[in-house]
Amino acid sequence: MTKEAYRVSETYDVPVMIRMTTRVCHSKSLVEEKDRQEVAPVLYQKQRDKMDAVPAISKRRRYVIEEQEEKLKGYAESCPFNEIEMNDTKIGIIAAGAAYLYAKEALGDKASYLKLGFTYPLSMEIIKAFSDNFDELYVIEELDPPLWKNRYAIGKTRS
C-alpha cells in the first residue's frame, strides 16, 4: 500500500496519508519482501502558488483541489484495496483497517464485508452497490471517524 500511496501522490499531485491506528502500530506479522524500486531524487523547488496556505493562494487553489478530488473519486472506484467479501446477506459490514479484522473475527461468515483500503474520497458507487444487498448495514471503525462522518452519505445510498 505504501508503494501505491507514492504512485497515487505522484499521479494525482496530492499528498497521501497512510493512516496508522493504535492496534496496527502494536501488531506484528510477516512481511513479503519485494525488489526495491529505485526512483531518481526530485529536487526541491519553491512553489509558493501551490504550497502556501495563506487565504489569497488557498482561494485560487480551491478549484484545482476540487478537480484533483474528482479524479481521485474515479481512482477510488477501481482501487484494488477496496474489497468485497460476500457471505450472508442479512448483515453487511463496512470497515477499514483493524476494524475490518475485529468484525471478521467476531462475525465470521455470518456477515458480508466491504473492506475499504482507500477511504478518501470514499468509493460511493462501491458502497451503494454493497449496501443495497443487506437487511442491516453497519459501519465499524477504530478511533478516528472518517467513515462515520460520511454516514449520511452512506445512509443516502440505501434510499
TIDO-289423 format. One line per 5 residues: number of its first residue (from 0); their letters; for each residue x, y, z of C-alpha. Coordinates in nm, 2 decimals, padded with zeros to 4 digits. Each point is the difference from the previous one (the first is absolute). Layout:
NUM> A> X:Y:Z; ...
***
This chain:
0> MTKEA> 00.00:00.00:00.00; 00.29:00.24:00.07; 00.13:-00.04:-00.36; -00.35:00.06:-00.13; -00.03:00.31:00.22
5> YRVSE> 00.31:00.15:-00.16; -00.13:-00.09:-00.34; -00.34:00.16:00.07; 00.17:00.31:00.15; 00.22:00.05:-00.31
10> TYDVP> -00.28:-00.08:-00.25; -00.26:00.23:00.15; 00.24:00.25:00.14; -00.15:-00.03:00.35; 00.13:-00.08:00.35
15> VMIRM> -00.09:-00.35:00.11; -00.01:-00.12:00.36; 00.03:-00.35:00.12; -00.23:-00.01:00.30; 00.15:-00.19:00.29
20> TTRVC> -00.21:-00.10:00.30; 00.10:-00.11:00.35; -00.07:-00.37:-00.07; 00.19:00.00:-00.33; 00.30:00.17:00.16
25> HSKSL> -00.01:-00.26:00.28; -00.03:-00.31:-00.23; 00.25:-00.21:-00.19; -00.01:-00.24:-00.29; 00.21:-00.14:-00.28
30> VEEKD> 00.09:00.24:-00.28; 00.06:-00.10:-00.35; 00.32:00.16:-00.12; 00.00:00.12:-00.36; 00.26:00.15:-00.22
35> RQEVA> 00.09:00.35:00.08; -00.11:00.25:-00.26; 00.26:00.27:-00.06; -00.14:00.35:-00.07; 00.20:00.30:-00.10
40> PVLYQ> 00.00:00.27:00.27; -00.22:00.30:-00.06; 00.17:00.33:00.06; -00.18:00.24:00.22; -00.17:00.29:-00.18
45> KQRDK> -00.16:00.28:00.19; -00.36:00.01:-00.12; -00.18:00.27:00.20; -00.31:00.00:-00.22; -00.04:-00.36:00.07
50> MDAVP> 00.12:-00.06:00.35; -00.07:00.31:00.20; -00.34:-00.02:00.18; -00.06:00.37:00.05; -00.35:00.10:-00.09
55> AISKR> 00.08:00.19:-00.32; 00.17:-00.31:-00.14; -00.24:-00.25:00.15; -00.29:00.17:-00.16; 00.15:-00.04:-00.35
60> RRYVI> 00.12:-00.36:00.08; -00.35:-00.12:00.11; -00.10:-00.07:-00.36; 00.31:-00.20:-00.07; -00.06:-00.20:00.32
65> EEQEE> -00.36:-00.07:-00.10; 00.11:-00.12:-00.34; 00.26:-00.23:00.16; -00.26:-00.14:00.23; -00.23:-00.08:-00.29
70> KLKGY> 00.28:-00.19:-00.17; 00.07:-00.18:00.33; -00.37:-00.11:00.02; 00.06:-00.19:-00.33; 00.30:-00.16:00.15
75> AESCP> -00.19:-00.09:00.32; -00.26:-00.20:-00.21; 00.27:-00.22:-00.15; 00.25:-00.01:00.29; 00.12:-00.36:00.06
80> FNEIE> 00.00:00.05:00.38; -00.38:00.04:00.02; -00.12:-00.37:00.02; -00.34:-00.16:00.04; -00.04:-00.33:00.17
85> MNDTK> -00.35:-00.13:-00.05; -00.14:-00.25:00.25; -00.34:00.03:00.17; -00.23:00.28:-00.13; -00.16:00.07:00.33
90> IGIIA> 00.29:00.21:00.14; 00.24:00.23:-00.20; 00.31:00.15:00.16; 00.19:00.29:-00.13; 00.34:00.04:00.16
95> AGAAY> 00.36:00.10:-00.05; 00.32:-00.12:00.15; 00.00:-00.18:00.33; -00.37:00.05:00.04; -00.06:-00.23:-00.29
100> LYAKE> 00.20:-00.27:00.18; -00.19:00.05:00.32; -00.33:-00.03:-00.18; 00.11:-00.31:-00.19; 00.13:-00.16:00.32
105> ALGDK> -00.33:00.07:00.18; -00.24:-00.09:-00.28; 00.19:-00.23:-00.24; -00.22:-00.12:-00.28; -00.32:00.13:00.16
110> ASYLK> 00.05:00.34:-00.17; 00.14:00.13:-00.33; 00.27:00.27:-00.01; 00.11:00.30:-00.19; 00.36:00.05:00.10
115> LGFTY> 00.11:00.35:-00.10; 00.37:00.05:-00.06; -00.05:00.35:-00.16; -00.23:00.22:00.21; 00.03:00.35:-00.14
120> PLSME> -00.18:00.07:-00.20; -00.24:-00.29:00.08; -00.10:-00.23:-00.28; -00.37:00.08:00.00; -00.08:-00.22:-00.30
125> IIKAF> 00.15:-00.31:00.17; -00.16:00.09:00.33; -00.34:00.04:-00.17; 00.03:-00.33:-00.19; 00.10:-00.18:00.32
130> SDNFD> -00.25:00.16:00.24; -00.30:-00.08:-00.23; 00.04:-00.37:00.08; -00.07:00.00:00.38; -00.27:00.01:00.26
135> ELYVI> 00.24:00.16:00.25; 00.31:00.21:-00.08; 00.27:00.10:00.25; 00.30:00.23:-00.03; 00.27:-00.10:00.24
140> EELDP> 00.32:00.20:00.06; 00.27:00.05:00.25; 00.08:00.34:00.16; -00.03:00.26:-00.27; -00.34:00.04:-00.17
145> PLWKN> 00.06:00.06:-00.37; -00.26:-00.25:-00.11; -00.24:00.08:00.28; 00.00:00.37:-00.10; -00.12:-00.12:-00.35
150> RYAIG> -00.28:-00.20:00.16; -00.26:00.23:-00.16; 00.15:-00.06:-00.34; 00.01:-00.38:00.07; -00.36:00.01:00.13
155> KTRS> -00.12:00.19:-00.31; 00.14:-00.28:-00.22; -00.26:-00.23:00.14; -00.31:00.21:-00.10
***
